[in-house]
Amino acid sequence: MKIGILGAGRVGGTLANALAAKGHDITVGHRDPQAARAKWQGAAVRHASLVDAAASTNLVINALPGDTALVSVTALAASLAGKTLLDVSNATTRLPNGLPGGLLYPGDSVAERLQAALSETRVVKALNTMIFSVMVAPRSVATPPQAFLSGNDEAAKAQVQALLLDLDWSAEWIIDLGGIETARATEALILMVPHLIKAKGFKPFALTAAY
Ligand SMILES: NC(=O)c1ccc[n+]([C@@H]2O[C@H](COP(=O)([O-])OP(=O)(O)OC[C@H]3O[C@@H](n4cnc5c(N)ncnc54)[C@H](OP(=O)(O)O)[C@@H]3O)[C@@H](O)[C@H]2O)c1
């Protein structure tokens, strides 16, 4: 699949390398593609502007900071029309140590706001409830993790599910929560992170419901 990844930080870079290794055709979108290309040490991927990464691919992943994602991603509306947007972002305020302190959109979510702003795009929220390394290595944690999907379009959620299977997720670990409004629940889970790190130290995690 031709996949555009907006952002080349921990999440964007990790997803780009893992999805390229699975044979997908990856274009990573940057604010400064030239500088990013010079710095890149990962898999063979294309580097482009944010708008070109969105325009030249079929499925786009938002791995940009959540606090500015609404502005950055809605600026790409024309290029995202007719496509699936997998939104991995979390929009939070920050504690002095940089960890999430509070929700930027309480009673709402960045995914719902993106969907409202991008009426021609099918937004799917997923993978925002785990540290980046687990997104592409779900078997690296001792307890089977879960990936929660939120979105209004069944076909778009099926596309994201197929990507997760490519990344070694088991089908039974993927839980479709329903419409995009369910993203406000998974986005809120991120407030657990600083407390988990304090309690258990900094190690790979995925927030998971036990049954
Ligand atoms: N880290 C995790 O484990 C994790 C887990 C779940 C969800 N998330 C969410 O995933 C998203 C990405 O997280 P991350 O940890 O990968 O962040 P990161 O390492 O800080 O990377 C952010 C990327 O976005 C770019 N960027 C920053 N500000 C931008 C702007 N205003 N416009 C366009 N591009 C901009 C940066 O590019 P430059 O090089 O140009 O600055 C960088 O490539 C966030 O929303 C985060 O909440 C993260």
The ligand as an SDF file (V2000), in Angstrom:
LIG
                    3D

 48 52  0  0  0  0  0  0  0  0999 V2000
    5.9210    8.6400   21.6370 N   0  0  0  0  0  0  0  0  0  0  0  0
    5.0000    7.7050   21.8540 C   0  0  0  0  0  0  0  0  0  0  0  0
    5.3090    6.5990   22.3520 O   0  0  0  0  0  0  0  0  0  0  0  0
    3.5680    7.9420   21.4700 C   0  0  0  0  0  0  0  0  0  0  0  0
    2.6290    6.9580   21.7350 C   0  0  0  0  0  0  0  0  0  0  0  0
    1.2940    7.1380   21.3370 C   0  0  0  0  0  0  0  0  0  0  0  0
    0.9310    8.3100   20.6860 C   0  0  0  0  0  0  0  0  0  0  0  0
    1.8820    9.2810   20.4720 N   0  0  0  0  0  0  0  0  0  0  0  0
    1.4710   10.4940   19.7530 C   0  0  0  0  0  0  0  0  0  0  0  0
    2.0520   10.4550   18.4580 O   0  0  0  0  0  0  0  0  0  0  0  0
    2.4020   11.7770   18.0250 C   0  0  0  0  0  0  0  0  0  0  0  0
    3.8910   11.8160   17.6900 C   0  0  0  0  0  0  0  0  0  0  0  0
    4.6320   11.5110   18.8650 O   0  0  0  0  0  0  0  0  0  0  0  0
    6.2200   11.3620   18.8210 P   0  0  0  0  0  0  0  0  0  0  0  0
    6.6000   10.8480   20.1440 O   0  0  0  0  0  0  0  0  0  0  0  0
    6.6350   10.6500   17.5900 O   0  0  0  0  0  0  0  0  0  0  0  0
    6.6610   12.8980   18.6900 O   0  0  0  0  0  0  0  0  0  0  0  0
    8.0880   13.4580   18.2950 P   0  0  0  0  0  0  0  0  0  0  0  0
    9.1160   12.3930   18.4700 O   0  0  0  0  0  0  0  0  0  0  0  0
    8.2130   14.7420   19.0140 O   0  0  0  0  0  0  0  0  0  0  0  0
    7.9440   13.7480   16.7160 O   0  0  0  0  0  0  0  0  0  0  0  0
    7.0610   14.7110   16.2360 C   0  0  0  0  0  0  0  0  0  0  0  0
    7.2690   14.9030   14.7390 C   0  0  0  0  0  0  0  0  0  0  0  0
    6.4110   15.9480   14.3110 O   0  0  0  0  0  0  0  0  0  0  0  0
    7.1560   16.9960   13.6690 C   0  0  0  0  0  0  0  0  0  0  0  0
    6.5640   18.2600   14.0850 N   0  0  0  0  0  0  0  0  0  0  0  0
    6.6350   18.8740   15.2880 C   0  0  0  0  0  0  0  0  0  0  0  0
    5.8760   19.9830   15.3020 N   0  0  0  0  0  0  0  0  0  0  0  0
    5.3200   20.0850   14.0820 C   0  0  0  0  0  0  0  0  0  0  0  0
    4.4500   21.0220   13.4690 C   0  0  0  0  0  0  0  0  0  0  0  0
    3.9740   22.0860   14.1410 N   0  0  0  0  0  0  0  0  0  0  0  0
    4.0940   20.8270   12.1820 N   0  0  0  0  0  0  0  0  0  0  0  0
    4.5630   19.7640   11.4910 C   0  0  0  0  0  0  0  0  0  0  0  0
    5.4130   18.8340   12.0110 N   0  0  0  0  0  0  0  0  0  0  0  0
    5.7750   19.0020   13.2960 C   0  0  0  0  0  0  0  0  0  0  0  0
    8.5800   16.8270   14.1250 C   0  0  0  0  0  0  0  0  0  0  0  0
    9.3730   17.2330   13.0550 O   0  0  0  0  0  0  0  0  0  0  0  0
   10.5740   18.2530   13.1640 P   0  0  0  0  0  0  0  0  0  0  0  0
   11.7850   17.3830   13.0860 O   0  0  0  0  0  0  0  0  0  0  0  0
   10.3590   19.1140   11.9810 O   0  0  0  0  0  0  0  0  0  0  0  0
   10.4370   18.9920   14.4810 O   0  0  0  0  0  0  0  0  0  0  0  0
    8.6770   15.3120   14.3330 C   0  0  0  0  0  0  0  0  0  0  0  0
    8.9550   14.6730   13.1040 O   0  0  0  0  0  0  0  0  0  0  0  0
    2.0010   12.7010   19.1640 C   0  0  0  0  0  0  0  0  0  0  0  0
    0.7340   13.2300   18.8960 O   0  0  0  0  0  0  0  0  0  0  0  0
    1.9590   11.7850   20.3840 C   0  0  0  0  0  0  0  0  0  0  0  0
    1.0450   12.2480   21.3550 O   0  0  0  0  0  0  0  0  0  0  0  0
    3.1800    9.1310   20.8470 C   0  0  0  0  0  0  0  0  0  0  0  0
  1  2  1  0
  2  3  2  0
  2  4  1  0
  4  5  1  0
  4 48  2  0
  5  6  2  0
  6  7  1  0
  7  8  2  0
  8  9  1  0
  8 48  1  0
  9 10  1  0
  9 46  1  0
 10 11  1  0
 11 12  1  0
 11 44  1  0
 12 13  1  0
 13 14  1  0
 14 15  2  0
 14 16  1  0
 14 17  1  0
 17 18  1  0
 18 19  2  0
 18 20  1  0
 18 21  1  0
 21 22  1  0
 22 23  1  0
 23 24  1  0
 23 42  1  0
 24 25  1  0
 25 26  1  0
 25 36  1  0
 26 27  1  0
 26 35  1  0
 27 28  2  0
 28 29  1  0
 29 30  1  0
 29 35  2  0
 30 31  1  0
 30 32  2  0
 32 33  1  0
 33 34  2  0
 34 35  1  0
 36 37  1  0
 36 42  1  0
 37 38  1  0
 38 39  2  0
 38 40  1  0
 38 41  1  0
 42 43  1  0
 44 45  1  0
 44 46  1  0
 46 47  1  0
M  CHG  2   8   1  16  -1
M  END
$$$$
